[in-house]
Amino acid sequence: MAGVATVLKPRGVACASSSHRLSLCFVFVLLLGIPSAHSQLEKLYISETDLNILVDDTHLMKLIQIGQYNESLQVTANIQHPDIVQFVPQTIDIPGSKEPNTTVKITYDICAYAKSPGHSEVTFNVTPAGYVNMDTVFLRITVMHSHAINVISYIMGWIYFAAWSVSFYPQIYINFKRKSVVGLNFDFLALNIMGFTMYSLFNCGLYFSKDIQSEYFARHPRGLNPVQLNDVFFSLHAAFATLITITQCFIYEREDQRVSTTGRSILGVFTAVVIVSAGVGAAGKLAWLDFLYYCSYIKLSITLIKYVPQAYMNYKRKSTVGWSIGNIFLDFVGGSLSILQMALNAYNYNDWISFFGDATKFGLGLFSLVFDIFFILQHYVFYREGKEFVRVNSSDEGSELSSSSEGREYFVLVHDWHADEKKYDLDVKA
């Protein structure tokens, strides 16, 4: 018995050791297999990520495979809008290999057929899972009616960009020529500089900050950065041109003009929102991307109200003298082309939802055009004589009015302002 026991004990130990070795080998192979699968992540991709194609046209693309796999795979295209585009084939079979070559490059043809205008995203699914990760592989497809309309839309974009950029300079030139900013509303300028500062913060933050871009793409994994270099240039240039105009207000004749109490209150509210939001962001309680969104909301709000003070001032003075109509014409051209571009794109891509659905962009553009038309009517219809009146008191020192009218107020027609002599050429109007 003792001998049997002696014999059985080694056999038990040997069996246990053998089983233990097999388990370790299995785990070892499994662990080797996992890195092997993960080492092949991102080894399947599409030859392009953005595709523009005409209706009823076809476009040949490539599914590119880097390295072989020890198991057969199936890659299936998941098309967001199958009524817009069709893939042939929609599923591609990738054969496995007993001796995978990890460096070989294999391509498979995919034909995209455009069925109707619109936008569609395409993602890809691989079965069985675990071999290749295609979560970050996607394709944006735009199907359009006409390439010509697309080119016209592109040209329009640059024209209205130029018109809006140049629109600041007629006012600067008029101020320089008159050596006076009388007639230019200071509330309008104050709101403008605040608005373009907020717009510049938004554009520069999204364009230059990698951290903010990471926040944006985390929320919109398949999106594009909405801010381009021309947006950054326009906002910074607009703020710079507005600063030049504000500087002219300190140099040239301005009479008793100043930012109104209402204007200062509105700016105070906006400033408080910015300071509080920035403080919360610095404390880590608010994402900086959301802070930039708040800045953009302030800009949108200012766009809605900034023309009101100037229009009311023109009404009170019964004159548009000192307010540049050239600025309005250029703004009208830019706004009209912007809305026309939106309409062309909506037709070309059958995307009327973005045209009417983006109430903010469309509404702001239309609102600005309404004010432009109103200013044109003020200048050429309501106050077309172009006279500038100032209120003077006959008891003021230096008044040339007769002593018999002492203490009375008069409206005086201004012909010209002499900057060197600090006086107007005046005609008295009873």
C-alpha positions in Angstrom: 0.0 0.0 0.0 2.8 2.2 0.9 4.3 1.5 -2.6 1.1 2.2 -4.3 0.7 5.4 -2.4 4.2 6.2 -3.4 3.5 5.6 -7.0 0.1 7.4 -7.0 1.4 10.5 -5.4 3.9 11.2 -8.2 1.3 10.4 -10.8 -1.1 12.9 -9.2 1.5 15.5 -9.0 2.6 14.8 -12.6 -1.0 15.1 -13.8 -1.5 18.3 -11.9 1.7 19.7 -13.2 0.8 18.8 -16.7 -2.6 20.3 -16.4 -1.1 23.4 -14.9 1.3 23.7 -17.8 -1.5 23.3 -20.3 -3.5 26.1 -18.6 -0.4 28.3 -18.6 0.2 27.6 -22.3 -3.5 28.4 -23.1 -3.4 31.6 -21.2 0.0 32.5 -22.8 -1.4 31.8 -26.3 -4.5 33.8 -25.4 -2.5 36.7 -24.2 -0.3 36.5 -27.3 -3.5 36.5 -29.5 -4.9 39.6 -27.9 -2.0 41.8 -28.7 -1.9 40.2 -32.1 -5.5 41.2 -32.7 -4.9 44.7 -31.3 -1.7 45.1 -33.3 -3.9 45.0 -36.4 -6.3 47.8 -35.3 -6.7 50.5 -37.9 -5.4 48.1 -40.6 -8.5 48.6 -42.7 -9.5 52.0 -44.1 -11.1 53.7 -47.0 -9.1 55.5 -49.7 -11.0 58.8 -49.0 -13.0 60.5 -46.3 -14.9 63.1 -48.2 -16.6 62.6 -51.5 -18.5 65.0 -53.8 -20.4 63.4 -56.6 -23.2 64.4 -59.1 -26.6 62.7 -59.2 -26.6 59.5 -61.3 -22.8 59.4 -61.3 -20.6 56.6 -59.9 -17.3 56.9 -58.1 -14.7 54.1 -57.6 -13.1 53.9 -54.1 -10.8 51.4 -52.5 -11.0 49.5 -49.2 -7.4 49.1 -48.2 -6.2 46.2 -46.1 -2.7 46.2 -44.5 -1.7 42.7 -43.4 -3.6 39.4 -43.5 -5.7 37.7 -40.8 -5.9 34.1 -39.7 -9.7 34.2 -40.0 -12.1 35.4 -42.7 -13.7 38.8 -42.1 -16.7 40.6 -43.5 -16.7 44.4 -43.9 -20.2 45.9 -44.2 -20.9 49.6 -45.1 -23.6 51.2 -42.9 -25.1 54.0 -45.1 -26.9 56.7 -43.1 -29.3 57.6 -46.1 -29.6 54.7 -48.5 -31.9 56.8 -50.7 -29.0 59.2 -51.4 -26.1 56.8 -52.2 -25.7 53.1 -52.8 -22.5 51.0 -52.5 -21.7 48.0 -54.7 -20.8 45.7 -53.1 -22.1 46.8 -49.7 -20.4 43.8 -48.0 -16.8 42.7 -48.8 -15.5 39.3 -47.8 -11.8 39.3 -46.7 -10.4 35.7 -46.8 -8.2 34.5 -43.9 -4.7 33.0 -44.2 -3.0 30.2 -42.4 0.3 32.0 -42.5 -0.7 35.7 -42.3 1.6 38.2 -44.0 1.6 41.3 -41.7 2.9 43.7 -44.3 1.1 42.9 -47.5 -1.3 45.5 -48.9 -4.5 44.4 -50.5 -7.2 46.6 -52.0 -10.9 45.9 -52.8 -13.0 48.0 -55.1 -16.2 49.7 -53.9 -18.4 51.6 -56.3 -20.5 54.5 -54.9 -23.7 55.3 -57.0 -25.3 58.7 -56.3 -29.1 58.3 -56.3 -30.4 61.7 -55.2 -28.9 65.0 -53.9 -28.1 65.3 -50.2 -25.6 64.5 -47.5 -24.9 61.0 -46.0 -22.3 59.5 -43.7 -21.1 56.0 -44.1 -19.6 53.9 -41.3 -18.2 50.4 -41.4 -18.8 47.2 -39.4 -16.4 44.2 -39.2 -17.5 40.7 -38.3 -16.3 38.8 -36.3 -15.5 41.6 -33.9 -12.1 41.9 -32.2 -9.8 41.7 -35.2 -10.1 45.1 -36.7 -11.4 48.4 -35.2 -13.1 50.5 -37.8 -15.0 52.8 -35.4 -13.0 55.8 -36.5 -13.2 55.0 -40.2 -16.0 56.9 -41.9 -16.9 58.6 -45.2 -18.8 61.8 -45.8 -20.7 61.9 -49.1 -22.2 64.9 -50.7 -24.4 64.4 -53.8 -25.2 67.5 -55.8 -27.2 68.5 -58.8 -24.4 70.6 -60.5 -20.7 71.3 -60.1 -21.3 74.7 -61.7 -23.7 75.7 -58.9 -21.1 74.6 -56.4 -18.5 76.8 -58.1 -20.9 79.8 -58.2 -21.6 79.3 -54.5 -17.9 79.2 -53.7 -17.3 82.5 -55.6 -20.2 84.1 -53.9 -18.7 83.1 -50.5 -15.5 85.0 -51.3 -17.4 88.0 -52.7 -19.5 88.5 -49.6 -16.5 87.9 -47.4 -14.7 90.7 -49.3 -17.8 93.0 -49.1 -18.2 92.5 -45.4 -14.5 93.1 -44.8 -14.4 96.3 -46.8 -17.7 97.6 -45.3 -15.9 99.1 -42.3 -13.8 101.6 -44.3 -16.4 104.0 -45.8 -17.2 105.1 -42.3 -13.6 105.5 -41.4 -13.0 107.6 -44.5 -16.0 109.8 -43.9 -14.9 110.5 -40.3 -11.4 111.3 -41.6 -12.8 113.6 -44.4 -15.2 115.5 -42.1 -12.8 115.5 -39.1 -15.9 114.7 -37.1 -17.8 111.7 -35.8 -21.0 113.7 -35.2 -23.9 111.6 -36.5 -22.2 108.3 -35.7 -23.9 106.6 -32.8 -21.5 105.6 -30.0 -23.8 102.8 -28.7 -23.5 101.2 -32.1 -19.7 101.3 -31.9 -19.6 100.0 -28.3 -21.9 97.1 -29.1 -19.9 96.4 -32.3 -16.5 96.1 -30.6 -18.0 93.9 -27.9 -19.6 91.7 -30.6 -16.5 91.3 -32.7 -14.4 90.7 -29.6 -16.6 87.8 -28.7 -16.6 86.5 -32.3 -12.8 86.7 -32.3 -12.6 84.7 -29.1 -14.8 82.0 -30.5 -13.0 81.7 -33.8 -9.5 81.9 -32.4 -10.3 79.4 -29.6 -11.7 76.8 -31.9 -9.0 77.3 -34.6 -5.9 77.5 -32.5 -6.6 75.6 -29.2 -5.9 71.9 -29.5 -7.7 71.3 -26.2 -10.9 73.0 -27.3 -10.7 71.2 -30.6 -10.5 67.9 -28.7 -13.6 68.9 -26.7 -15.4 69.7 -29.9 -14.5 66.4 -31.7 -15.3 64.5 -28.6 -18.9 65.8 -29.0 -18.9 65.6 -32.8 -16.6 62.6 -33.7 -17.3 62.8 -37.4 -17.7 66.6 -37.6 -15.4 69.2 -39.2 -14.0 72.2 -37.4 -16.7 74.9 -38.1 -14.1 77.7 -38.0 -11.8 78.2 -41.0 -8.9 80.6 -41.4 -11.0 83.2 -43.2 -13.4 83.3 -40.2 -10.4 84.1 -37.9 -9.2 86.8 -40.3 -12.6 88.4 -40.7 -13.4 88.6 -37.0 -9.9 90.0 -36.0 -10.0 92.4 -38.9 -13.5 93.6 -38.0 -12.4 94.2 -34.4 -9.4 96.1 -35.6 -11.4 98.3 -38.0 -13.9 99.0 -35.2 -11.1 100.0 -32.9 -9.8 102.5 -35.6 -13.3 104.1 -35.7 -13.4 104.3 -31.9 -10.0 106.0 -31.9 -11.4 108.5 -34.3 -14.1 109.3 -31.8 -11.3 110.5 -29.4 -9.5 112.6 -32.0 -12.3 114.3 -34.1 -15.2 116.5 -33.1 -17.9 114.6 -31.3 -19.9 117.3 -29.6 -21.5 115.8 -26.4 -21.9 112.3 -27.8 -21.2 109.4 -25.5 -22.4 105.8 -24.9 -25.9 106.0 -23.4 -26.9 104.6 -20.0 -28.9 101.9 -21.7 -25.9 101.0 -23.8 -23.6 100.8 -20.8 -26.1 98.6 -19.0 -26.3 96.2 -21.8 -22.5 96.0 -22.1 -22.3 95.5 -18.4 -24.6 92.5 -18.5 -22.7 90.9 -21.3 -19.3 91.6 -19.6 -20.7 90.0 -16.4 -21.7 86.9 -18.3 -18.2 86.6 -19.8 -16.4 87.2 -16.5 -18.6 84.7 -14.6 -18.4 82.1 -17.4 -14.6 82.5 -17.6 -14.3 82.1 -13.8 -16.4 78.9 -13.8 -14.3 77.6 -16.7 -11.1 78.4 -14.9 -12.5 76.5 -11.9 -13.0 73.4 -14.1 -16.8 73.5 -13.7 -17.5 74.6 -17.3 -15.9 73.3 -20.5 -14.0 76.0 -22.4 -15.9 75.0 -25.5 -19.2 75.9 -23.7 -17.5 79.2 -22.7 -16.9 79.9 -26.4 -20.5 79.1 -27.2 -21.6 81.7 -24.6 -19.4 84.2 -26.4 -21.0 83.3 -29.7 -24.5 83.8 -28.2 -23.4 87.3 -27.0 -22.3 88.1 -30.6 -25.6 86.9 -32.0 -27.6 88.9 -29.4 -25.5 92.0 -30.3 -26.2 91.5 -34.0 -29.9 91.7 -33.3 -29.8 95.0 -31.4 -26.7 96.9 -32.6 -28.4 98.9 -35.4 -31.3 100.1 -33.3 -29.4 103.0 -31.6 -28.1 104.4 -35.0 -31.6 104.1 -36.6 -33.2 105.9 -33.7 -30.5 108.6 -33.7 -31.0 109.2 -37.5 -34.8 109.6 -36.8 -34.2 112.1 -34.0 -31.8 114.2 -36.0 -33.9 113.8 -39.2 -30.6 113.2 -41.0 -28.1 110.5 -41.9 -25.1 112.9 -42.2 -22.1 111.4 -40.5 -23.4 107.8 -41.0 -21.9 106.1 -44.0 -24.3 104.8 -46.6 -21.4 103.0 -48.2 -21.1 100.8 -45.2 -24.8 99.9 -45.6 -24.5 99.1 -49.3 -21.6 96.8 -48.8 -23.3 95.1 -45.8 -26.5 94.7 -48.0 -24.4 93.1 -50.8 -22.7 90.7 -48.4 -25.9 89.8 -46.6 -27.8 89.2 -49.9 -25.1 87.0 -51.3 -24.9 85.1 -48.1 -28.6 84.2 -48.1 -28.5 83.5 -51.9 -25.6 81.2 -51.3 -27.6 79.3 -48.7 -30.5 79.0 -51.1 -28.2 77.7 -53.9 -26.6 75.2 -51.6 -30.1 74.1 -50.4 -31.2 73.4 -53.9 -27.9 71.8 -55.0 -27.9 69.4 -52.1 -31.6 69.2 -51.6 -31.0 70.4 -48.1 -33.8 72.9 -47.4 -33.9 71.8 -43.8 -30.6 73.6 -43.2 -31.9 76.7 -45.0 -35.1 77.1 -43.0 -34.1 74.9 -40.1 -31.1 77.1 -39.1 -33.3 79.9 -37.8 -30.4 81.7 -36.2 -28.3 82.1 -39.3 -31.2 82.7 -41.6 -33.0 85.0 -39.2 -29.9 87.1 -38.4 -29.1 87.5 -42.1 -32.6 88.5 -42.9 -32.8 90.9 -39.9 -29.6 92.6 -41.0 -31.0 93.1 -44.5 -34.2 94.6 -43.1 -32.1 97.2 -41.2 -29.9 97.8 -44.3 -33.1 98.6 -46.3 -34.4 100.8 -43.6 -31.1 102.8 -43.5 -31.2 103.2 -47.3 -34.8 104.5 -47.0 -33.7 107.0 -44.3 -30.8 108.2 -46.5 -32.5 108.5 -49.8 -36.2 108.9 -49.0 -37.0 110.2 -45.5 -34.0 112.5 -45.0 -32.7 112.8 -48.6 -31.7 116.5 -48.3 -28.8 115.4 -46.2 -28.9 118.4 -43.8 -27.3 118.2 -40.5 -28.8 120.1 -37.6 -27.4 120.9 -34.2 -29.1 122.5 -31.2 -27.5 125.7 -29.9 -28.5 128.2 -27.3 -28.2 131.9 -28.1 -26.7 132.6 -24.7 -23.7 130.3 -25.4 -20.4 132.1 -25.4 -19.3 132.8 -29.0 -22.8 132.6 -30.5 -23.3 134.9 -33.4 -27.1 135.1 -32.9 -28.6 138.5 -32.2 -28.9 139.6 -28.6 -32.7 140.0 -29.0 -33.0 136.2 -29.1 -30.9 135.6 -26.0 -31.8 132.5 -24.1 -33.8 130.9 -26.9 -32.9 127.6 -28.6 -32.5 127.2 -32.4 -31.9 124.4 -34.8 -28.9 125.4 -36.9 -28.1 124.0 -40.4 -24.5 122.8 -40.5 -22.7 123.4 -43.8 -19.2 122.5 -42.8 -17.0 121.9 -39.8 -13.7 123.7 -39.6 -11.4 121.5 -37.4 -8.7 124.1 -37.1 -11.0 126.9 -36.0 -13.2 124.6 -34.0 -16.4 126.0 -35.4 -19.2 125.3 -37.9 -20.4 127.4 -40.8 -24.0 127.9 -39.7 -27.3 129.0 -41.1 -30.0 129.8 -38.5 -33.3 128.1 -38.9 -36.1 129.4 -36.7 
